[in-house]
Amino acid sequence: MSRSLIVLRRFTDEISAQIAAAALEANGVPVQVSADNAGGMLPSMGLLFPVRLLVREEDEAIAREILDTSVEDQDEEP
């Protein structure tokens, strides 16, 4: 089992990254949000240094599937 983290997605704001992280955590996927925005004091830094959503390498496929599934797709399942 690999302990390597990969960057799954990049965001220009921390709120969007936290929403994606919440969706993954709700589905049992451990996730980290990494931002270089002076501790939240300079949120515009996300334009130069994107907020990164990190997952374990072995969780990449399921994490992508979770984030790429729309709400409409979920409603169609029995």
Residue pairs with C-beta under 8 A, 6 or more apart in sequence:
1 58
2 56
2 57
2 58
3 56
4 56
4 57
5 32
5 54
5 55
5 56
5 57
6 54
6 55
6 56
6 57
6 60
7 52
7 53
7 54
8 31
8 53
8 54
8 55
8 60
8 63
8 64
8 67
9 17
9 20
9 52
9 53
9 67
10 50
10 51
10 52
10 53
11 17
11 20
11 46
11 50
11 51
11 52
11 53
12 46
12 47
12 50
12 51
13 43
13 46
13 51
14 33
14 35
14 37
14 40
14 43
14 46
14 51
16 51
17 33
17 35
17 51
17 52
17 53
18 33
20 31
20 53
20 67
21 31
21 32
21 33
21 53
23 66
23 67
24 30
24 31
24 53
24 55
24 63
24 66
24 67
25 31
27 62
27 66
29 55
29 59
29 62
29 63
29 66
30 55
30 56
30 59
31 53
31 54
31 55
31 63
32 53
32 54
32 55
33 51
33 52
33 53
33 54
34 51
34 52
34 54
35 45
35 46
35 49
35 51
35 52
36 45
36 49
37 43
37 44
37 45
37 46
37 49
37 51
38 45
55 63
